[in-house]
Amino acid sequence: MASIGVKPLQEDLPFGARITGVTREALQDEAVRRQINQVFEERGMIVFEAVEQTGKMQVMISEVFGPLKDHPVKSVERVDQEKMPGVITIRTGPEAGIVEIGGKPLVTWQPWHFDHSYNNELNRAGVLRAETIAPEGGLTAFADGIQIYRDMAPEIRRKIEGKELIYTLDLRYSQQRFGLPKTFREIKGKGEALAETAKSWSRSIHPAVWTRKTGEKVLHMSPYGWRGVVGMEQAEADALVSEVWDEVERVVRPYYHQWKSTDMLVWDNWRTLHQACGCDPKYDRVMHRTTIKGDYGLGRWETEPKPAQAAAEMM
């Protein structure tokens, strides 16, 4: 049996792990694959250190966690659909939006979110690696929904238990109703194309809190694309999620990943929130990511998807 090294992500965090010794040969060992999956289930996130930085290796690591899923939005840049289906590119560029936080301009900034909240299915995980690293900034943050739920005040937990949240593909910051920093300012907007597509898509519904098979409850809310709470008037829903999110920000214990050229990273999209912290627009930053297919079975469409949306989902 091949040997890999496993240690905590940080000694003061209840989630995450670091794994070394992962090679193509090691990934052929079924016992190693089971061990990696067990760490993933228990810790919710893994940083693979000193790992081969190729698209082939990214696909091999990704397939440890399940089959790859292509991104449901056609406009997202792909790396090579024929050789590496499912691998997309996230890059800075002239088309990217620019925001300002604390007086600093940032590109590729995204608030806390879980991926594909606008879908009825919730993909299992994401795998990310850095192709081009900004010399400063460009961090990616992660937060554990189990830790957040556990540390929230009981009276706030009771308010959000059993609530179902409504999400849309329209991810424009101007439409975001909570979760933006107090010093946030949008300098250059983006997302108009997605907003147009969203008009022809049904909205999705996901629980704010769900329970894992292992018994832990997970707080799973995304400011990105949120539009309401099932069965509540908008003003009431706005007040509720704002109160809950203030509590999230009070108790959250995030991990900020400073990228190295030898890192690859996987996170549990059913449990973990993540945030792109952005970098100075003058720097290039290019990331490659894969999406792992799967579904926790708790999401649904608000209405039946229209034909164009159903066709996109089948890609």
BALOBA-1460 file (C-alpha; in Angstrom, 3 decimals):
// residues 315
<rec num="1" residu="m" x="0.000" y="0.000" z="0.000"/>
<rec num="2" residu="a" x="1.195" y="3.493" z="-0.873"/>
<rec num="3" residu="s" x="1.697" y="5.866" z="2.040"/>
<rec num="4" residu="i" x="0.293" y="9.393" z="2.350"/>
<rec num="5" residu="g" x="0.688" y="11.905" z="5.174"/>
<rec num="6" residu="v" x="-2.371" y="13.460" z="6.846"/>
<rec num="7" residu="k" x="-2.407" y="16.309" z="9.373"/>
<rec num="8" residu="p" x="-4.895" y="19.015" z="10.448"/>
<rec num="9" residu="l" x="-5.312" y="22.082" z="8.272"/>
<rec num="10" residu="q" x="-4.662" y="24.256" z="11.333"/>
<rec num="11" residu="e" x="-4.471" y="23.118" z="14.937"/>
<rec num="12" residu="d" x="-7.063" y="25.683" z="16.027"/>
<rec num="13" residu="l" x="-9.692" y="24.744" z="13.417"/>
<rec num="14" residu="p" x="-12.267" y="21.919" z="13.667"/>
<rec num="15" residu="f" x="-12.272" y="21.283" z="9.909"/>
<rec num="16" residu="g" x="-9.836" y="20.755" z="7.075"/>
<rec num="17" residu="a" x="-6.740" y="18.602" z="6.543"/>
<rec num="18" residu="r" x="-3.433" y="18.651" z="4.692"/>
<rec num="19" residu="i" x="-2.306" y="15.613" z="2.724"/>
<rec num="20" residu="t" x="1.123" y="14.929" z="1.275"/>
<rec num="21" residu="g" x="2.493" y="12.061" z="-0.784"/>
<rec num="22" residu="v" x="-0.265" y="11.987" z="-3.401"/>
<rec num="23" residu="t" x="1.131" y="10.807" z="-6.741"/>
<rec num="24" residu="r" x="-0.375" y="9.167" z="-9.802"/>
<rec num="25" residu="e" x="0.894" y="5.842" z="-8.513"/>
<rec num="26" residu="a" x="-0.612" y="6.396" z="-5.053"/>
<rec num="27" residu="l" x="-3.984" y="7.176" z="-6.597"/>
<rec num="28" residu="q" x="-4.012" y="3.713" z="-8.209"/>
<rec num="29" residu="d" x="-4.158" y="2.212" z="-4.714"/>
<rec num="30" residu="e" x="-7.783" y="1.694" z="-3.680"/>
<rec num="31" residu="a" x="-6.849" y="1.839" z="0.005"/>
<rec num="32" residu="v" x="-5.330" y="5.292" z="-0.507"/>
<rec num="33" residu="r" x="-8.444" y="6.466" z="-2.325"/>
<rec num="34" residu="r" x="-10.624" y="5.246" z="0.544"/>
<rec num="35" residu="q" x="-8.380" y="6.973" z="3.062"/>
<rec num="36" residu="i" x="-8.572" y="10.279" z="1.174"/>
<rec num="37" residu="n" x="-12.353" y="10.004" z="0.968"/>
<rec num="38" residu="q" x="-12.596" y="9.270" z="4.686"/>
<rec num="39" residu="v" x="-10.527" y="12.374" z="5.501"/>
<rec num="40" residu="f" x="-12.746" y="14.397" z="3.181"/>
<rec num="41" residu="e" x="-15.950" y="13.160" z="4.846"/>
<rec num="42" residu="e" x="-14.608" y="13.848" z="8.323"/>
<rec num="43" residu="r" x="-12.866" y="17.176" z="7.704"/>
<rec num="44" residu="g" x="-14.801" y="18.746" z="4.819"/>
<rec num="45" residu="m" x="-11.773" y="20.154" z="3.016"/>
<rec num="46" residu="i" x="-8.295" y="18.978" z="1.971"/>
<rec num="47" residu="v" x="-5.202" y="20.846" z="0.831"/>
<rec num="48" residu="f" x="-3.008" y="18.512" z="-1.235"/>
<rec num="49" residu="e" x="0.557" y="19.759" z="-0.834"/>
<rec num="50" residu="a" x="3.554" y="19.211" z="-3.126"/>
<rec num="51" residu="v" x="1.359" y="17.614" z="-5.774"/>
<rec num="52" residu="e" x="1.927" y="17.404" z="-9.540"/>
<rec num="53" residu="q" x="0.449" y="20.497" z="-11.197"/>
<rec num="54" residu="t" x="-1.115" y="19.247" z="-14.410"/>
<rec num="55" residu="g" x="-4.656" y="19.082" z="-15.693"/>
<rec num="56" residu="k" x="-4.356" y="15.295" z="-15.828"/>
<rec num="57" residu="m" x="-3.450" y="15.150" z="-12.142"/>
<rec num="58" residu="q" x="-6.297" y="17.492" z="-11.265"/>
<rec num="59" residu="v" x="-8.746" y="15.200" z="-13.025"/>
<rec num="60" residu="m" x="-7.255" y="12.129" z="-11.306"/>
<rec num="61" residu="i" x="-7.601" y="13.707" z="-7.862"/>
<rec num="62" residu="s" x="-11.092" y="14.922" z="-8.695"/>
<rec num="63" residu="e" x="-12.240" y="11.451" z="-9.704"/>
<rec num="64" residu="v" x="-11.311" y="10.142" z="-6.246"/>
<rec num="65" residu="f" x="-14.423" y="11.964" z="-5.008"/>
<rec num="66" residu="g" x="-16.752" y="11.101" z="-7.880"/>
<rec num="67" residu="p" x="-17.416" y="11.721" z="-11.569"/>
<rec num="68" residu="l" x="-16.819" y="15.181" z="-12.983"/>
<rec num="69" residu="k" x="-19.716" y="17.470" z="-13.825"/>
<rec num="70" residu="d" x="-19.548" y="20.099" z="-16.537"/>
<rec num="71" residu="h" x="-20.437" y="23.629" z="-15.479"/>
<rec num="72" residu="p" x="-24.124" y="24.369" z="-16.204"/>
<rec num="73" residu="v" x="-23.448" y="27.891" z="-17.553"/>
<rec num="74" residu="k" x="-22.266" y="27.844" z="-21.174"/>
<rec num="75" residu="s" x="-20.421" y="31.174" z="-20.981"/>
<rec num="76" residu="v" x="-17.922" y="29.903" z="-18.392"/>
<rec num="77" residu="e" x="-14.464" y="29.385" z="-19.939"/>
<rec num="78" residu="r" x="-13.403" y="25.748" z="-20.405"/>
<rec num="79" residu="v" x="-9.796" y="24.537" z="-20.474"/>
<rec num="80" residu="d" x="-10.120" y="21.756" z="-23.066"/>
<rec num="81" residu="q" x="-13.482" y="20.082" z="-23.485"/>
<rec num="82" residu="e" x="-12.109" y="17.152" z="-25.479"/>
<rec num="83" residu="k" x="-9.065" y="16.277" z="-23.384"/>
<rec num="84" residu="m" x="-10.266" y="17.512" z="-19.968"/>
<rec num="85" residu="p" x="-14.058" y="17.808" z="-19.898"/>
<rec num="86" residu="g" x="-15.274" y="19.504" z="-16.757"/>
<rec num="87" residu="v" x="-12.160" y="21.648" z="-16.148"/>
<rec num="88" residu="i" x="-12.962" y="25.369" z="-16.207"/>
<rec num="89" residu="t" x="-10.802" y="28.499" z="-16.013"/>
<rec num="90" residu="i" x="-11.313" y="31.409" z="-13.617"/>
<rec num="91" residu="r" x="-9.186" y="34.394" z="-14.567"/>
<rec num="92" residu="t" x="-8.782" y="38.131" z="-14.156"/>
<rec num="93" residu="g" x="-9.248" y="40.116" z="-17.335"/>
<rec num="94" residu="p" x="-10.858" y="43.173" z="-18.920"/>
<rec num="95" residu="e" x="-14.314" y="41.571" z="-18.648"/>
<rec num="96" residu="a" x="-14.002" y="40.941" z="-14.906"/>
<rec num="97" residu="g" x="-15.902" y="43.066" z="-12.429"/>
<rec num="98" residu="i" x="-14.037" y="45.329" z="-10.015"/>
<rec num="99" residu="v" x="-15.125" y="46.163" z="-6.488"/>
<rec num="100" residu="e" x="-13.639" y="48.251" z="-3.709"/>
<rec num="101" residu="i" x="-13.435" y="47.087" z="-0.091"/>
<rec num="102" residu="g" x="-11.784" y="49.217" z="2.551"/>
<rec num="103" residu="g" x="-10.600" y="51.571" z="-0.187"/>
<rec num="104" residu="k" x="-8.767" y="48.810" z="-2.087"/>
<rec num="105" residu="p" x="-9.827" y="47.852" z="-5.641"/>
<rec num="106" residu="l" x="-10.257" y="44.093" z="-6.083"/>
<rec num="107" residu="v" x="-10.934" y="41.856" z="-9.045"/>
<rec num="108" residu="t" x="-12.493" y="38.345" z="-8.896"/>
<rec num="109" residu="w" x="-13.897" y="39.058" z="-5.421"/>
<rec num="110" residu="q" x="-16.901" y="36.923" z="-4.438"/>
<rec num="111" residu="p" x="-18.826" y="36.880" z="-1.141"/>
<rec num="112" residu="w" x="-19.298" y="33.779" z="0.994"/>
<rec num="113" residu="h" x="-21.264" y="31.183" z="-0.966"/>
<rec num="114" residu="f" x="-21.735" y="27.552" z="-1.846"/>
<rec num="115" residu="d" x="-21.482" y="26.581" z="-5.507"/>
<rec num="116" residu="h" x="-24.445" y="26.169" z="-7.824"/>
<rec num="117" residu="s" x="-26.971" y="27.379" z="-5.255"/>
<rec num="118" residu="y" x="-29.059" y="28.365" z="-8.295"/>
<rec num="119" residu="n" x="-29.474" y="24.661" z="-9.217"/>
<rec num="120" residu="n" x="-31.891" y="22.141" z="-7.763"/>
<rec num="121" residu="e" x="-28.986" y="19.681" z="-7.491"/>
<rec num="122" residu="l" x="-26.039" y="20.628" z="-5.319"/>
<rec num="123" residu="n" x="-22.738" y="19.323" z="-6.669"/>
<rec num="124" residu="r" x="-20.610" y="17.254" z="-4.276"/>
<rec num="125" residu="a" x="-17.355" y="19.176" z="-4.297"/>
<rec num="126" residu="g" x="-14.941" y="21.426" z="-6.138"/>
<rec num="127" residu="v" x="-11.219" y="20.951" z="-6.823"/>
<rec num="128" residu="l" x="-9.094" y="24.044" z="-7.399"/>
<rec num="129" residu="r" x="-5.485" y="24.724" z="-8.372"/>
<rec num="130" residu="a" x="-3.582" y="27.894" z="-9.234"/>
<rec num="131" residu="e" x="-2.199" y="28.301" z="-12.739"/>
<rec num="132" residu="t" x="-1.067" y="31.911" z="-12.191"/>
<rec num="133" residu="i" x="-0.743" y="33.328" z="-8.659"/>
<rec num="134" residu="a" x="-1.067" y="37.030" z="-7.869"/>
<rec num="135" residu="p" x="2.044" y="38.276" z="-5.995"/>
<rec num="136" residu="e" x="-0.232" y="39.613" z="-3.254"/>
<rec num="137" residu="g" x="-3.854" y="39.000" z="-2.355"/>
<rec num="138" residu="g" x="-5.770" y="36.355" z="-4.276"/>
<rec num="139" residu="l" x="-6.567" y="34.286" z="-1.178"/>
<rec num="140" residu="t" x="-9.468" y="31.836" z="-1.017"/>
<rec num="141" residu="a" x="-11.358" y="31.563" z="2.277"/>
<rec num="142" residu="f" x="-13.275" y="28.578" z="3.635"/>
<rec num="143" residu="a" x="-15.727" y="28.222" z="6.521"/>
<rec num="144" residu="d" x="-17.300" y="25.141" z="8.084"/>
<rec num="145" residu="g" x="-21.103" y="25.034" z="8.238"/>
<rec num="146" residu="i" x="-20.970" y="22.519" z="11.102"/>
<rec num="147" residu="q" x="-18.837" y="24.859" z="13.223"/>
<rec num="148" residu="i" x="-21.002" y="27.859" z="12.357"/>
<rec num="149" residu="y" x="-24.240" y="26.094" z="13.340"/>
<rec num="150" residu="r" x="-22.749" y="24.701" z="16.550"/>
<rec num="151" residu="d" x="-21.458" y="28.088" z="17.735"/>
<rec num="152" residu="m" x="-24.515" y="30.188" z="16.869"/>
<rec num="153" residu="a" x="-26.741" y="31.462" z="19.674"/>
<rec num="154" residu="p" x="-29.579" y="28.944" z="20.260"/>
<rec num="155" residu="e" x="-32.279" y="31.575" z="19.742"/>
<rec num="156" residu="i" x="-30.861" y="32.428" z="16.300"/>
<rec num="157" residu="r" x="-30.623" y="28.748" z="15.382"/>
<rec num="158" residu="r" x="-34.308" y="28.327" z="16.249"/>
<rec num="159" residu="k" x="-35.258" y="31.181" z="13.942"/>
<rec num="160" residu="i" x="-33.551" y="29.671" z="10.886"/>
<rec num="161" residu="e" x="-34.298" y="25.961" z="11.532"/>
<rec num="162" residu="g" x="-36.730" y="24.566" z="8.987"/>
<rec num="163" residu="k" x="-36.513" y="27.592" z="6.689"/>
<rec num="164" residu="e" x="-36.069" y="27.107" z="2.946"/>
<rec num="165" residu="l" x="-34.123" y="29.747" z="1.022"/>
<rec num="166" residu="i" x="-34.706" y="30.883" z="-2.564"/>
<rec num="167" residu="y" x="-31.784" y="31.450" z="-4.962"/>
<rec num="168" residu="t" x="-31.352" y="32.719" z="-8.511"/>
<rec num="169" residu="l" x="-28.670" y="32.678" z="-11.206"/>
<rec num="170" residu="d" x="-28.658" y="36.498" z="-11.129"/>
<rec num="171" residu="l" x="-25.444" y="37.089" z="-9.149"/>
<rec num="172" residu="r" x="-25.079" y="40.834" z="-9.602"/>
<rec num="173" residu="y" x="-23.807" y="42.617" z="-6.497"/>
<rec num="174" residu="s" x="-26.449" y="45.316" z="-6.999"/>
<rec num="175" residu="q" x="-29.098" y="42.676" z="-6.301"/>
<rec num="176" residu="q" x="-27.411" y="41.201" z="-3.217"/>
<rec num="177" residu="r" x="-29.527" y="41.757" z="-0.107"/>
<rec num="178" residu="f" x="-27.064" y="40.791" z="2.637"/>
<rec num="179" residu="g" x="-23.453" y="39.719" z="3.157"/>
<rec num="180" residu="l" x="-21.597" y="42.635" z="1.566"/>
<rec num="181" residu="p" x="-18.882" y="44.346" z="3.654"/>
<rec num="182" residu="k" x="-19.832" y="47.755" z="5.040"/>
<rec num="183" residu="t" x="-17.043" y="49.375" z="3.007"/>
<rec num="184" residu="f" x="-18.095" y="47.592" z="-0.229"/>
<rec num="185" residu="r" x="-18.418" y="49.619" z="-3.407"/>
<rec num="186" residu="e" x="-18.863" y="48.338" z="-6.951"/>
<rec num="187" residu="i" x="-16.552" y="50.065" z="-9.408"/>
<rec num="188" residu="k" x="-17.180" y="48.005" z="-12.519"/>
<rec num="189" residu="g" x="-20.207" y="45.756" z="-12.704"/>
<rec num="190" residu="k" x="-20.483" y="42.310" z="-14.209"/>
<rec num="191" residu="g" x="-23.058" y="39.558" z="-14.484"/>
<rec num="192" residu="e" x="-25.500" y="41.176" z="-16.898"/>
<rec num="193" residu="a" x="-25.440" y="38.144" z="-19.194"/>
<rec num="194" residu="l" x="-26.208" y="35.811" z="-16.297"/>
<rec num="195" residu="a" x="-28.977" y="38.153" z="-15.165"/>
<rec num="196" residu="e" x="-30.590" y="37.858" z="-18.597"/>
<rec num="197" residu="t" x="-30.285" y="34.066" z="-18.511"/>
<rec num="198" residu="a" x="-31.775" y="34.047" z="-15.012"/>
<rec num="199" residu="k" x="-34.990" y="35.580" z="-16.356"/>
<rec num="200" residu="s" x="-35.676" y="32.354" z="-18.242"/>
<rec num="201" residu="w" x="-34.611" y="30.029" z="-15.402"/>
<rec num="202" residu="s" x="-36.691" y="28.814" z="-12.505"/>
<rec num="203" residu="r" x="-35.355" y="29.777" z="-9.096"/>
<rec num="204" residu="s" x="-33.990" y="27.085" z="-6.783"/>
<rec num="205" residu="i" x="-34.847" y="26.275" z="-3.172"/>
<rec num="206" residu="h" x="-32.452" y="24.866" z="-0.551"/>
<rec num="207" residu="p" x="-32.718" y="24.398" z="3.227"/>
<rec num="208" residu="a" x="-30.847" y="26.874" z="5.407"/>
<rec num="209" residu="v" x="-29.981" y="24.036" z="7.806"/>
<rec num="210" residu="w" x="-29.637" y="20.354" z="6.975"/>
<rec num="211" residu="t" x="-28.515" y="17.234" z="8.849"/>
<rec num="212" residu="r" x="-25.712" y="14.953" z="7.667"/>
<rec num="213" residu="k" x="-25.978" y="11.177" z="7.794"/>
<rec num="214" residu="t" x="-23.450" y="11.328" z="10.632"/>
<rec num="215" residu="g" x="-25.848" y="13.508" z="12.631"/>
<rec num="216" residu="e" x="-24.202" y="16.939" z="12.500"/>
<rec num="217" residu="k" x="-26.345" y="19.902" z="11.527"/>
<rec num="218" residu="v" x="-24.969" y="22.278" z="8.894"/>
<rec num="219" residu="l" x="-25.756" y="25.972" z="8.466"/>
<rec num="220" residu="h" x="-25.683" y="26.443" z="4.693"/>
<rec num="221" residu="m" x="-26.589" y="29.937" z="3.499"/>
<rec num="222" residu="s" x="-25.266" y="31.868" z="0.533"/>
<rec num="223" residu="p" x="-25.559" y="35.666" z="0.215"/>
<rec num="224" residu="y" x="-24.750" y="35.200" z="-3.480"/>
<rec num="225" residu="g" x="-27.970" y="34.948" z="-5.481"/>
<rec num="226" residu="w" x="-30.288" y="34.803" z="-2.439"/>
<rec num="227" residu="r" x="-33.763" y="36.214" z="-3.034"/>
<rec num="228" residu="g" x="-36.121" y="35.100" z="-0.286"/>
<rec num="229" residu="v" x="-37.496" y="32.619" z="2.233"/>
<rec num="230" residu="v" x="-40.306" y="30.265" z="1.242"/>
<rec num="231" residu="g" x="-43.585" y="31.392" z="2.796"/>
<rec num="232" residu="m" x="-42.315" y="34.776" z="4.046"/>
<rec num="233" residu="e" x="-42.909" y="38.320" z="2.807"/>
<rec num="234" residu="q" x="-39.776" y="39.984" z="1.451"/>
<rec num="235" residu="a" x="-39.313" y="42.494" z="4.281"/>
<rec num="236" residu="e" x="-39.676" y="39.754" z="6.889"/>
<rec num="237" residu="a" x="-37.275" y="37.490" z="4.997"/>
<rec num="238" residu="d" x="-34.716" y="40.295" z="4.637"/>
<rec num="239" residu="a" x="-34.830" y="40.986" z="8.363"/>
<rec num="240" residu="l" x="-34.446" y="37.299" z="9.237"/>
<rec num="241" residu="v" x="-31.474" y="36.506" z="7.011"/>
<rec num="242" residu="s" x="-29.721" y="39.750" z="7.956"/>
<rec num="243" residu="e" x="-30.031" y="38.835" z="11.640"/>
<rec num="244" residu="v" x="-28.820" y="35.288" z="10.999"/>
<rec num="245" residu="w" x="-25.917" y="36.434" z="8.831"/>
<rec num="246" residu="d" x="-24.780" y="38.904" z="11.476"/>
<rec num="247" residu="e" x="-24.582" y="35.907" z="13.817"/>
<rec num="248" residu="v" x="-22.682" y="33.885" z="11.201"/>
<rec num="249" residu="e" x="-20.095" y="36.642" z="10.933"/>
<rec num="250" residu="r" x="-19.825" y="36.784" z="14.722"/>
<rec num="251" residu="v" x="-19.026" y="33.085" z="15.174"/>
<rec num="252" residu="v" x="-17.357" y="32.006" z="11.913"/>
<rec num="253" residu="r" x="-13.797" y="30.695" z="12.165"/>
<rec num="254" residu="p" x="-12.507" y="30.920" z="8.595"/>
<rec num="255" residu="y" x="-9.394" y="29.538" z="6.966"/>
<rec num="256" residu="y" x="-7.622" y="31.750" z="4.400"/>
<rec num="257" residu="h" x="-5.601" y="29.826" z="1.853"/>
<rec num="258" residu="q" x="-2.484" y="31.508" z="0.496"/>
<rec num="259" residu="w" x="-1.854" y="29.732" z="-2.781"/>
<rec num="260" residu="k" x="1.382" y="27.970" z="-3.677"/>
<rec num="261" residu="s" x="2.235" y="26.631" z="-7.101"/>
<rec num="262" residu="t" x="2.342" y="23.093" z="-5.646"/>
<rec num="263" residu="d" x="-1.134" y="23.141" z="-4.023"/>
<rec num="264" residu="m" x="-4.405" y="21.553" z="-5.036"/>
<rec num="265" residu="l" x="-7.513" y="21.879" z="-2.901"/>
<rec num="266" residu="v" x="-10.900" y="20.147" z="-2.548"/>
<rec num="267" residu="w" x="-13.888" y="21.290" z="-0.477"/>
<rec num="268" residu="d" x="-17.242" y="19.735" z="0.438"/>
<rec num="269" residu="n" x="-19.887" y="21.874" z="-1.266"/>
<rec num="270" residu="w" x="-22.639" y="20.449" z="0.963"/>
<rec num="271" residu="r" x="-20.908" y="21.588" z="4.134"/>
<rec num="272" residu="t" x="-18.390" y="24.338" z="3.387"/>
<rec num="273" residu="l" x="-18.808" y="27.962" z="2.376"/>
<rec num="274" residu="h" x="-16.015" y="29.662" z="0.470"/>
<rec num="275" residu="q" x="-15.072" y="33.167" z="-0.565"/>
<rec num="276" residu="a" x="-12.787" y="34.552" z="-3.265"/>
<rec num="277" residu="c" x="-10.943" y="37.383" z="-1.517"/>
<rec num="278" residu="g" x="-9.873" y="39.120" z="-4.722"/>
<rec num="279" residu="c" x="-6.621" y="40.753" z="-5.780"/>
<rec num="280" residu="d" x="-5.396" y="44.030" z="-7.242"/>
<rec num="281" residu="p" x="-6.711" y="44.410" z="-10.841"/>
<rec num="282" residu="k" x="-3.144" y="44.984" z="-12.080"/>
<rec num="283" residu="y" x="-2.231" y="41.368" z="-11.324"/>
<rec num="284" residu="d" x="-2.960" y="38.273" z="-13.372"/>
<rec num="285" residu="r" x="-4.619" y="35.418" z="-11.497"/>
<rec num="286" residu="v" x="-5.674" y="32.216" z="-13.246"/>
<rec num="287" residu="m" x="-7.298" y="29.232" z="-11.504"/>
<rec num="288" residu="h" x="-8.388" y="25.870" z="-12.878"/>
<rec num="289" residu="r" x="-11.250" y="24.077" z="-11.192"/>
<rec num="290" residu="t" x="-13.298" y="20.955" z="-11.564"/>
<rec num="291" residu="t" x="-16.753" y="20.209" z="-10.228"/>
<rec num="292" residu="i" x="-17.624" y="16.824" z="-8.720"/>
<rec num="293" residu="k" x="-21.054" y="15.507" z="-9.600"/>
<rec num="294" residu="g" x="-23.470" y="14.563" z="-6.851"/>
<rec num="295" residu="d" x="-26.504" y="15.743" z="-4.963"/>
<rec num="296" residu="y" x="-27.585" y="15.808" z="-1.338"/>
<rec num="297" residu="g" x="-31.188" y="15.444" z="-2.464"/>
<rec num="298" residu="l" x="-32.675" y="18.395" z="-0.549"/>
<rec num="299" residu="g" x="-32.911" y="21.068" z="-3.248"/>
<rec num="300" residu="r" x="-35.732" y="21.642" z="-5.692"/>
<rec num="301" residu="w" x="-36.998" y="24.077" z="-8.315"/>
<rec num="302" residu="e" x="-39.506" y="26.730" z="-7.309"/>
<rec num="303" residu="t" x="-41.346" y="25.967" z="-10.568"/>
<rec num="304" residu="e" x="-40.692" y="23.434" z="-13.304"/>
<rec num="305" residu="p" x="-37.607" y="24.459" z="-15.340"/>
<rec num="306" residu="k" x="-38.278" y="25.866" z="-18.779"/>
<rec num="307" residu="p" x="-36.923" y="23.971" z="-21.839"/>
<rec num="308" residu="a" x="-33.836" y="26.184" z="-22.272"/>
<rec num="309" residu="q" x="-32.893" y="25.735" z="-18.627"/>
<rec num="310" residu="a" x="-33.500" y="21.975" z="-18.717"/>
<rec num="311" residu="a" x="-31.239" y="21.710" z="-21.777"/>
<rec num="312" residu="a" x="-28.461" y="23.619" z="-19.977"/>
<rec num="313" residu="e" x="-28.758" y="21.352" z="-16.967"/>
<rec num="314" residu="m" x="-28.255" y="18.282" z="-19.175"/>
<rec num="315" residu="m" x="-24.910" y="19.554" z="-20.544"/>
